[in-house]
Amino acid sequence: MQNLDEMRPFDILRARHSFAHLLAASVQKLYPKVTLGIGPVIENWFYYDFGNLKITDADLSRIEKEMREIAKQNLAFKKELWTSQKASTHFKKLKQPFKLELIKELKIKDKGSKVGMVYTGDAFLDLCRGGHVKNTKELPLDGFKLLNVAGAYWKGSEKNPMLTRVYGAAFTTKKELDTHLWQLEEAKKRDHRVWGEKLKLFTFASEVGPGLPLWLPNGTILRDEIEAYAKQIEKEWGYQRVTTPHIAKDTLYKTSGHLPYYKDSMFPAMELDDGTYYLKAMNCPHTHLIYKAEQRSWRDLPLRFAEYGTVYRYELSGTLAGLLRVRGMTQNDAHIYCTEEQVEEEFLKVMKLHEFWYTKVFGIKDFRMRLSLPSRDKAKYITDPKGWKKAVGIVQSAMKRSGFPFEFAEGEAAFYGPKVDFQIKSVVGREESASTNQLDFIAAKRFNLTYKDKDGKDKPVYVIHRAPLGSHERFIAFLIEHYAGAFPLWLSPEQIWVLPISDKLNAYAQSVHAKLSQFRVKLKDENETLGKKIRQGEMQKIPYLLIVGEKEENAGTVSVRQRGKGDLGQLSVADFLKKVQEEIAKKV
């Protein structure tokens, strides 16, 4: 959810939040027996959750019409502060259980606090912290639209009731809205779940469980190619590879602080004969023990340990979404152990590594950096004001030196230190958190991670956690949608198809296939027309289709059709082989 507290005059976020209240007011008027959940702002959109409501997308035009009618009444948004007792009495009278639950939670958190109640004229009154336009007449009525109806568990937990969620989009102008609606349609065409099925990349099975993808052969090729290149680059950048197990005793995670700070995101404990074990949610505690396996000297530092490690996180079932949000993921992880004098430079190098992957390898130009800081909620973070101040200063200095524009985000830091999140935007305008770079000033104390300085004294190390490519799952989901399934040659699960025009050419086609065996090449010698084979290749996004006829056989050539460019004419097999080798080497 987006922060509504720090906004410019007439920020669109205020408008979206106001539309959420209009949505609730309209639904309540049209369906008086509904119960009200929450109605926050999310990127580009707003939504509201309702109980006791059964509608479909076909009902949205009626609700939208009512929203416009209410807005035209020029109603003022007015906020009052009520005691929790007064608010509870109000919502109890209206039989609104979800509001009562929220008030109870607020009361437990701060017994003396008052709760916000926001009026939309005399049309609607809701529990809300605020962040609205002053009057409904300010709302851009030609820039909003209700989008769809979906199911959502209350608070995202399958243990809670299923509610009806109504989504809407709002922008300052109709032109912006139209652009967004086009992006949504384009996003449907690029949906990684659709292409994952078409290209046979991954699947899910109820017998395995939600959020646990099964990688098919084609999808495994994508993983292997990315992983192999990452390992090559990391070796060039001075990383050493390590491997750690998938489970560990609870004592390890108590030492690291994941218990209790991260317990809600971990799978339940396993009670074995020699103690309590957990599936690992992070690789770092294991890697810290690898660092501790030897006495380290200042001459050894910095030490960079890299691992493609699989971790498991108990994401609520209502939040799972294809590969974008899963429960088992394999991360492009690494941990850097360095001195205080080295830490800023090492952090900066990681920033440059991110830039290499995004701009030079994958051609992703639209990305931004977010410096995530702790919030005032002390229960979420290690208490060490001096340590936090120093760590934030180091990261901020490295960010300024990097030259990358960045913004601050309060409350998004890791419990052990500040971090930089890399936000990348897809071609359809959707932003994703792709990866992270974190500075940990706590691990040295918790694990006694030290090195001998030049005088033989023990000094604590700084630890950098980094994962430039995030997880295979999330990053490949992004790439599928970024390329709409048309992966660059080096990544494509099937790179070349050889298409004989008739059975008579099968022998020559087989010889061509054999000469290209170093690539991912497929011989399409089925008894089908050439036109059908070409259409199949185009639908499967195959980079190169090689047509083999009598003319090509006599000349010892192939006719080349390149994806996106069409007919390239005839090339000798040797020349085509060289062309493909060069293209793969360039990673274009």
Secondary structure, DSSP 8 states (H G I E B T S, - for coil): ----SS--TT-HHHHHHHHHHHHHHHHHHHSTT-EE----EETTEEEEEEES----GGGHHHHHHHHHHHHTT--BEEEEEE-HHHHHHHHHHTT-HHHHHHHHHHHHH-TT--EEEEEETTTEEEE------SBGGGS-GGGEEEEEEEEEEGGG-TTS-EEEEEEEEE-SSHHHHHHHHHHHHHHHHH-HHHHHHHTT-EE--TTT-TT--EE-HHHHHHHHHHHHHHHHHHHHTT-EE----SEEEHHHHHHHTHHHHTGGGS---EEETTEEEEE-S-SHHHHHHHHHTS--BGGG-SEEEEEEEEEE----GGG-BTTTB-SEEEEEEEEEEE-HHHHHHHHHHHHHHHHIIIIIIS----EEEEEEE--S-GGGS---HHHHHHHHHHHHHHHHHHT--EEEEET-SBTTB-EEEEEEE-TTS-EEEEEEEEEESSHHHHHT-EEE-TTS-EEE-EEEEEETT-BHHHHHHHHHHHHTT---TTT-SS-EEEEESSGGGHHHHHHHHHHTTTS-EEE--SSS-HHHHHHHHHHTT-SEEEEE-HHHHHHTEEEEEETTTEEEEEEEHHHHHHHHHHHHHHT-
